[in-house]
Structures are given as structure tokens and as C-alpha cells.
Amino acid sequence: MKALLPTIFLSAAMVGAACSPHKVTRNPAPPIAIPTAYSSISAEGANLSDKWWKDFGDPELDKLVDSALRGNLQVRAAWQRVAQARAIAKQAGAGKFPAINITSAVRKQNDQSFGPPGSPSFVVPTSPVSIEASYEVDIFKKVGNSQAAAMSDSMAARDQVESMAMTLVAQIAETWFSLSAQRARLKLLDEQIKTSAQFLELAEMRLGQGLGSSVDMLQQKAQLAAVEGQRPLLESSVSVLENQLAILTGRAPSEFTAAVQEELPVLPARPSSGVPADLLLRRPDVRAARLQVEAADYRVAVAVANRLPSLRLGASYGPFQVADLVFSTANIWQIGANLLAPIFQGGRLKAEVTRNEAVVQEKSYNFGQTLLQALVEVENAAIQESKQIEYVAELQEQLVISQQTLEEARQRYGAGLGNDSFVQILLSLTSSQRIEQSLLLAQKQALSHRIQFCRALGGSWTQELEDSSKGSKNE
């Protein structure tokens, strides 16, 4: 008799593995046509490094990335959303198993005493105890589809963490090279101040020899002061960027230190972009959007199943009587089945199906939009990098011409040729220093476009990520 209860529920579970009234589409296709190639990108290029930031050859950047992936508070919060989604999936699957409960109620009380007559007595409640079990047979896979939807949600939450990690790495690299660029600008500024001071000495010397004018000297003093006046703003920018890196790595500004380079790295060879369809696998945000479509489709199946009959089994064994500190039972079994078939619900159940079908369409369009955005990001970053490299080459040519002009003007001024030779020095010096700074910023911007290009392509390195909050407990 005792083996009857599990046998009944095992049989019911086998019956429950029947069929789903709605066929769910796994790995749904996007609602847009994926082009076979990018419109503005050559297929040629080096292999895409999985951890692309290592191609810059900066160990300090590598340390910052590792630190940010472990310590960034937004990433840690995202991992907790994954834990919540997995717990919800576990809850959704609980209906596959019978629910077993023990019930008890106080019926009466007896005075009990131990020892010889006159010994103290105490009250013992008599509580009938029953074991009850219930199980809803999953005839139309309502429970199974609910769990599948929740599992898709949990996988999408994991992909969203990976997408956040990709964006975080790009932010770290972008901020790091911005900081290096500002350090390099400070170094360049010191060189420019030194050069401007040398021309001021030249003007003062010419004035002392009676060959120059006080106007030349004052103009050069003004030029030197203008160059020196750039330092406070650059120093402020350096501090702000350091604070941004501190926040990205999950640390307070006072706790952040890093050995910042005073020069920008050489731009590595551009990686191959592959084909647009690769984004379906490489980009975690695209994967998450697809999983959200799938989860919504599972919920359509649940809504359809809610319109169909359901079968619930119940059984109880007992009650057990606890009296006089002795267990006794009447060995009473109760087994029953309840069949529920909705007939009229005022259109509520049908409307729920319609609503869930609309959710599927909404998620599908969001999936298509996410994929389109990914395609645009790759194309934009590629064309911007190409044109930025051309711009850098143009600036390099301008700088050569400007420096040649400055040297010619300096020689003419030293030889006392021309009434406006010092004016030419001022113009050439200002132009040369401006181009030097523009060139530095342009080189940094080329790095930024490369970072965005690599981020837009995605990668598989995020699949190795582990919950940073769990890792922190072991540190």
C-alpha cells in the first residue's frame, strides 16, 4: 500500500509528457534579411583576436580590464539578475514534481504525569497528522513550457551580462587611451613651451641688439602665455579620466593608481569583420534578443494550454494520532482526481493568448532592430577608422610643411631679412603647435574607432566569464 502513492504519481508524470498545443520556434530567424557582406568593409584582414585589447601590447591595460570584469559594480549587479532568473526557472519547473505537505491540528489535551502519585503533571496536545500530496498532470506541457520560457530568460540574462562586459572593456580601453593621450599632450605641451621660450629669447636678443622691436618681443610673450595657459585644463582632464577609470573598476578615486603611458600605441592591423551573419553568434546582445523571442513563444504555448482541460491528482495518508506519547494510525488512504475544463471565461483566456502572440511579434521586431544596430555599428566604426587614418596622414603632411615654414621664417628673422619675418615666425609656430596637438588627438581618435570596431564585432571570450561576486568571496 505504501508503494501506491509514488506509483500513481510516476504514472501521471508519464502521461504528462504528452504534447504541446503550440509548436515553439527554436532559434527564431530575424525579421530582416541579413546581407551576405558588409557594404563598406573589405573582407580582407587579420584574424580577429578573441581578446582584442591585448593586441595593443599594454600590460597595464590588461590589468585594468581584468580588474574591471571582477570589480565593476554594474556587472556584479547584472550577475545577480542572472541568479534571480535561474531561481525563477527552478520555480517554474517545480510543477513537474508532486507537492507533498504534512498537516496537523490540535484536537484535545491530556494531563500527563510521571513518577509516584502527587508528581507534577503537564499538558500534552493530541495532534492528528496527515501526509497530503497533489500533482497536476502536465498533459499539454504547460509546466514544461513555463520552465522552458524561464530558462530562456535566464540564458538571455547571462547574454546581457556578456554584452555589458563587452561594453565595459571598450569603455576601459577608450578611457585608458584618452588618459594616455592627455598625458602625451602634457608632454608635448612642455616641448612646445620650451620651443616658444627659445623664440622669446631670440626676440629679446634681437631687441637688445637693436635689430628687433618691442612689439616682436611682446607678441612672443603673448604666444608663450597662451601655450602655458593650456596646462591647467589638461591637468584637470587627466584627473577626470583617472576618476572614470576608478569607477569602471569598482574603486574609489583615492584607491586608484595606474602607470599611465605618455604615448599612444601603434594601431594594430585591422581584423577581418567576417560576414554579417556572424553577429548572431558573436554578439551577446543579439543572442539575448533572440532568446527573448523564444521565451515569449513558450509563453504562448502556456497561454494556449490554459484554455485546455487540466487534470489534478491528490492523495493523503493518515491521520496519525499523537496521544499519550504514542503514535497510532487508522491507516486511512484517500486518493482522488480532479478534471477541470474551462468552458466560459468571458474571453479572458483567449485574450491572454492574443496578448502573448503580440509579445512574440514585439520581441521579434526588437530582435531585428538589435541586429540592424549591430550591423550599423560595425559598418560605421570601419568607415570612420578608414577615414580617420586618411586624416592622420593629411595632418602628418601638414606638420612637415608647417615645420619647414617655421624653420625658414626663423632663418630669415635671424638674418634680418624682411620687415614681417617675426610675424611669419608667430604664424608658423602657432600653426605648427596646433597641428601637433591635432595630430595627437587624431591618432587617439583612430584608436577609438578601432576599439568600437572590435566591440561591434563581438567575440567568444565573454562565454568564459564567471560570476564576479562569487569570485570576490574567494579573494
Phi, psi and omega in degrees: 000322182294334180278356184290319185300307179296330179295318180298313184287329175295319178296319179296322179296323178293322177294324184294339180278047187275263186212160177258133182286352180226125180278119182274137178273115177276143182047061184300148178283150178292154182279015179230158176279130179272124179296156181280341180206160175284146186284332187237018184235131174286144180288345182283154179153168179287163176296140180288117176292137182299310176258082191298331183295339179289342179294342179281350175065038181242101181301328180293322176296319178300319179295319180296319180297313179299319180294319181293319180295333178271323192254345183300127187289328178292323176293319177299318178297322179295323176298326178291329174293326175295316179299320178296316181296322178292323177294320177297321178296321178294320177298318182297329180275355182296334181292351177286347183242152178292148175267123182242128182227154172249126179247148181209145178213138179285123180259314182203172182231142178237141173280129179236143176218149179239153177092190182293167179304142181093355179290156180299148178244160176218167187260131176243118178286144174261115187240112173288128183244132178234150173253121182239142179225143177221151182204130175262118182293124185276066186298317185250026174057035177295316179290316181299318179288326176297317179293318180298321178297316180293324178293322176296321177298319181292322177292324176295322177297321177296317179296326178293326173297317180296321177296319178296322179295319178298315179296321180298315179299318178297321178295319179298311181297317180299312182293322181297315180286332173296320178294317177299321180295320179291323174297318179294325178293322177297318178296316178297321180298320177299320178293321180292322177297319178297317179295316179296324178294324178294321177291329176294320176298321178297316180295319179295321179294316180296323179293321179294332179273359181075015182258343180246189180233160177293334178296317178302315182295317182292323177296320179289325175299319179296320179295318179296318179296323179295321179291315180296330181292348179281342186298312182303319180294321178294319179296321176297317180298321178299315180296318180297316180294322177297320178294323177296319177296323179299314180295318181298330179267005177077030180234157174286151181306324182291343182262358186262130173220145178202143178276094186277134176284150178257021176210155181272148178286162175287137181293121180293168177298141182290135178283160176287141181276346185070208178250156183304327181297340179299335182296336178297333180255324185284326188266114180294330178292327176290319177298318180297318180296321178293318179296328178292326174296315181297316179299318179296324179292322175299325181287336170297316179299322178295316181296321177295318180296329179294342179274353184255164181299151176232148182239123179241129178256147178217148178208150176218154180223123181138197005277156170269131178262128176253103181217142181053034179059026180232131178277135174217157180214150177270000179054051182261122174258138173228123182230134181210166178223144182230118179256123181241124179233112179293132180250310180221121179233019179068022180083005183295314183291321178294321179295327178293323176297314179300318180299314181293326176295323177292326177297319178301314180296320178299312181295326179294317178294322176297321177300313179297320180294320178297318179294317177300317180298321179296316179299317180295320180299318179296311182297315182298313182297322181293312182290325178294320178295316181300313181289329178293321177297321175297320180295320177300317179298320178297316179296322179298320177294318178299321182295318179300313180296318181295319179293323176295318179297319179296318180294320178295318180294322179296317180295319179296319180294318180296329180272357179073027182264130175085139179283336183251022184296326180285328174299319177297324176298312181300314181296315182292320180295314179298317180295316182297315181292324177295317180294322178301316179290321178297322179296318179297315179293325179293321177295321177294321180294326175297321176297320180298317179296323177296318179300315180292327177295314180294320178296318182295328179288336182079202182168177182255356185296334182292338181290347177271355183295146175236159181304115183293332179291326176291320179296325183292335180290336183267354182280000000 
